Amino acid sequence: MALSKPTRRKAPLGVTIMLLLLVLSAVFGAAAGLVWQSSDWSDEEPEEEVLVRD
């Protein structure tokens, strides 16, 4: 039966760093999605010109 703490330390998991990176990637992904959605690159049909007779 062990009466003291074990001498071997466990490696830290880095949960706080992973959480921070997850939040940052979500923010950058959402921003990229909004930019892509609002851009005119994905328009399939060009704008039609309306001719008016003088």
C-alpha positions in Angstrom: 0.0 0.0 0.0 1.4 3.4 -1.0 1.4 6.0 1.6 2.9 8.9 -0.4 2.3 10.5 -3.8 3.7 8.7 -6.8 7.0 10.2 -8.0 6.2 10.0 -11.7 4.2 13.0 -13.1 1.6 12.5 -15.8 1.9 14.6 -18.9 -0.5 17.5 -19.0 -3.3 17.2 -21.6 -3.3 20.9 -22.5 -7.0 21.2 -22.2 -7.0 25.0 -22.0 -4.9 25.3 -25.1 -7.1 22.9 -27.0 -10.2 24.8 -25.9 -8.7 28.1 -27.0 -7.7 26.7 -30.4 -11.2 25.2 -30.9 -12.8 28.6 -30.1 -10.4 30.4 -32.5 -11.0 28.0 -35.3 -14.8 28.3 -34.9 -14.6 32.1 -35.1 -12.3 32.0 -38.1 -14.4 29.4 -39.8 -17.6 31.4 -39.3 -15.9 34.5 -40.6 -14.7 32.7 -43.7 -18.2 31.3 -44.3 -19.7 34.7 -44.0 -17.2 36.2 -46.4 -17.7 33.4 -48.9 -21.5 33.7 -48.7 -21.5 37.5 -49.2 -18.9 37.4 -52.1 -19.9 37.6 -55.7 -17.6 34.8 -56.7 -20.3 32.1 -56.5 -23.0 34.0 -58.6 -24.0 31.8 -61.5 -26.1 34.3 -63.4 -24.6 37.7 -64.4 -26.7 40.7 -63.7 -29.0 41.6 -66.6 -28.9 45.1 -68.1 -32.2 46.9 -68.5 -32.3 48.9 -71.7 -34.5 52.0 -71.7 -35.7 53.6 -74.9 -35.0 57.3 -75.2 
